[in-house]
Amino acid sequence: MGNSQAKKREAEYSGNVEARNTSKVLSPRFQQQEEASFNIHLHGKKKLATKEKYALIPDNFTTLEQVTSALRHEGLESSNLILGIDFTKSNEWTGRSSFNNKSLHSIGGTPNPYEKAISIIGKTLAPFDDDNLIPCLGFGDATTHDSEVFSFHADDSSCHGFEEVLACYQKIVPNLSLSGPTSYAPVIEAAMDIVEKTHGQFHVLVIVADGQVTRYGNNEGGKLSPQEEKTIKAIADASSYPLSIVLVGVGDGPWEDMKKFDDKLPARDFDNFQFVNFTDIMSKKISPSAKEAAFALAALMEIPFQYKAALELGLLG
């Protein structure tokens, strides 16, 4: 084949519409540049196709066994859990219907929704945690508001198992002042930092919270509040990490925005966000063990696909 035909083929492969019509022999360095450009072009197209493939992950499973089987099939024998707890002011009144008009963080007597959620998360999701070390982060109290998080341990160490998680939660709650406004951005950003420090190990961030992100009072014609904007950006940014986000909703809600976040968040490398209505599952007329299985199914539903997406996108360390 003549040089002009070879150059025409190279030009077409590199995405150039106009074929180069010269008979000069390409230098080795220029050939390397052309090949590199072609490889980048192919990699970009493949990554774009992968992003489109995992842009919206459907809820495909009906049993917990199917989910665990899918996780094993994709090679995810274990992962790392991160727990975030909402300490915003609205917890004082979003238990009117679901928790006998008490604060959702009320300690003593009947376990509160957060205690129940922590216990059930421990029973159902802890088996998927690799080292049983759970970083526990609080947000929304009078010291962190919507800009920071605090660790359950003063030295920022992780909790050893969910029994310690529950004990730490019960110890710190009486000393906290609930505040706000509500933003999930700080805890998501903190989770991204944790993933970076582990050199790209797969993590699942479980956020237990009582309601939607703070909005403008009159919604100002649909304009997003700063807290909504930052939360949306954080979720989108997190899709560049091997990180699944599961939001567990406790209390009365409302949950409309969380469902919207789950299904309609734009501009992500993959669908990395799952909302689980804990109150709804716990109110079902089924046995306690069936409730636990239903919760685990809802929480883990998308993780096999999210792990596969992270793998195919090259996000894992």
N, C-alpha and C positions, 0 to 999 in steps of 0.2 A: 504493500500500500504506500502511495506517495505521501510526502510530508504534508502537503496541503490537505489531504483527506484525514490524516491523523490529527492535524490541528483542528479541523472542523469538528471531529468527534469530541476532542477535549473541550472545545468551546461549548458544545451542546451540553456535555456532562456538567460543566461548571456553572450552568444556568445562564450563560450568555446567549442572547437571542441571535446576535450578529456573529457569524462564523468569522474567525480570523483568516484572511485570504493572503497569507504571506508564505513564501517558500523558505524563510530562514529557519535554521535548526534551533530549537529551544535549548537554552543553557540548562545544565543540571539543576542549578539553583532555582531558575524560573520554573522548571518542571516540579520541583519540590513544593514551591509556593502554590502552584496550580493544584497539586494533589492535596495539599493541606486545606486549601479553600474548598475543594470538592468534599473532603471528609467532614469539614465543619458544616457545609451545606446539608449533607446527608444526616449528620447528627442532629442538627437543628430541626429538620423535617421529622425525624424519628421522635425527638423529644416532644415536638408539637403534637404529633399523633398520639403519643402516650398521655399527654395532658388532656387532650380531647376525650380520650378513652375513659379517663378517670375523673372527668369534670363533674359528674353527678353520679354517685354510687347508689344504686337502689337497695332497698331492704329486701334481700333475697332469701333469707332463711326463715324456717318456721320452728326449728328446735335448737336447743343449746348444743346438742350433739353434732348437728350439722355445722354449726359455727366452729366448734373446737376441731372437728375433722378438717374443715377448710383451713384453719390456722396451721395445723400440722402439715397439711398438703403443701402450703406455700412456704414451709420451712420455718415457721415461727413457733418454736417450742416454748419460748418465754419472752417476756419484754420487761420494761421497767415502768412502774406506776409513779405518778406524781399526783398529789391531792391538793386541791385548792378549795378553801371554804369562804363563803360570803358572810361578812360581818357588817353589812349595811343596815341602816336604820329601819328599812321597810320590813325586816324580819320581825319587828315588834307588832305589826298588824296583819301580815299575810298568813297568819294562822287562825284567823277568825272562824273560817268554816272547817278547815282541815285539822286544827289542833286546839279546839275548845277555847278560842279567843285568847290564847296565850302566845307569848313570844316563841318563835320557832327555836330560839336558843335557850329556852327555859330549862334549867337543870333541876332534877329532883322529881321523884315519883315516876310517872310514865316517861319512858325514853322519848326524847324529842325527835322530830323528823331528821335532824342532822345525825343524832346518835344512831337512829335506825339505819339511815343511809350508809354511815361509816361501817356499821356492823355487817350489813348485807354486801357492801362492796368488798369488805374483807373476806367474807365467805365465798363470794362468787368470782371475784377478779384476782384476788391474791395468788391463787394457783398459777396465774400467768406471769407473776412477777419473779424475776430471775434471782434476786439476792435478798428479797424480803426487807429491803431498805426503802422506805417511802419518804421522799421529801414532802413535808406538809407546810402549806403556805396559806396565810390568812390575808384578806384584803377588805377594804371598805370600812374599817374601824376609824376611830378618831385620830389615830396616828398615821394611817396610810392613805385614807380617803380614796381618791381614784387615780393615784399616781405611783403607789408603791405596794409592796407586799411585806409581810413579816413571817419569819419562820416559827414553827411551834416550839423549837428549841433555841435558846438564846445564842448558842454557838453555831447556829445554822446547820446542825447535823440532822440526819434523817431519822425518822422513827423506825424502830425495829419491829415490824409486824403491826397488824391493825389493832391488837390489844393495846399497844403503846400509843398508837394514833388516838384511840378513843380516850385513854387515860389523860393524854396531853390536852385533848380538846376539852374534857371536863374540868381540867385544872385551870386553863386560861380563860374560859368563858366568863366566870364571875368578875374577872379583873379588866374586862374590855368594855369600852364605850362604843356602841354601835353608831355609825355615822354614814358617810357617803360622799359624793354621789356614787352610783353604780357603774363601774366599767370593768370588763373582763380583760382589758388590754394588759394591765400590769402582771397578772398571774400567767397569761399566755407568754408574755415577753420573758418572764422569769423561767418558764418551762423551756423556752428556746435556749436560754443561757445554760441550763442544766444539760440539754442535749448536746450542745457544743462542747461542754467540758468532758462528756463521755465519748467524744470523737465519733458522733453519729450513730450511737446505738438507738434502736427503736424504742420509743416511749409512748405511753398513754397518759395524757393529762385528764384527770377526772375533776371537774369543777362542780361542787354542790352549791346551789344558789337558789334564792327564793323568787326571782323574777327577772323582768327585762331590764336592759340597760337604760339608764336615765335618759329621758327624752325631754324635748322642749314642752312646756306646759300646754301650749295651744298647737304644738307640732309645726307652727309657722309654715303652713303650706307644704308639709312633707319634708322640710329641711332637717337634715341629720344634726343631732346634738354633737358636741365635741367628744362625749363619751361613746356615742354610737360610731362616729368616724374612726376613733382610735381602736375600738373593738374590732370593727370590720377590717381595718388595716392589719391589726395584729393577727387575726385569723388567716388573712391572705398571706402575710409574711411567713406564718408558721408552716404553710404548705411547701416551703422550700427546705423544710426539715423533716426527718423521719419521726413525725409527731402526730398522733391522733388525739383529737380533743372530744371528750364526752361531757356534755353539760347535763347534770342531773338536777331536775327541777323539783324542789320541795315547796310545800305550802300551797296557797290558793292561786298563785300565778299573778298576772296574766302571762300566757305563754305564746301569744301570737307572733311576737318578734323572734322568739327562739326558734319557732317552726320555720319562719322565713329565713333566719340565719342558716338553718340546717339545709334547706333546699335551694336557696336563691343567692347565696353569696357569690359574687363575681370574681374574676381575675385570680384564680388559684391554680397552682400546679396540679393539685388533685383535691377531691372532695374530702376534707380532713375534719369535718365537724358533724357530730351526731348529738341530737337532743333526745333526752329520755325523761318522760313525765313520771317521776317517782310516785307522786301523790295518786295519780290515776292507776298505776299498777298496784299499789298497796291497798287501794279501795275495792279491788275486784273481789268477788265472792268466790274465792278459791283458797286452797290450803296455803299455809305459810311457805312450805317448800315449793309449791307451784308459783307463788309470788316471787320467790328468790330466783327461780329458773327463768321466769318471764322477765325479770329485771336484767339478769345476766345476758339473756338473749338480746334484749333491746340495746344494752350498752355495748355489746361486742359485735353486733350485727355487721357493721361496715369494716371492722378492723382487718379481716382477711384481705379485702380488696385494697384497703389503705396501705397495708404492709407490702402487697404486691406492687402497688403504684410507686411507693418509696424505693423499692428494689429496682424497678424498671427505669425510674427517673435518675438512678444513681445517687440517691440521697443518703444511703446507709454507709457508715464508715467501714 
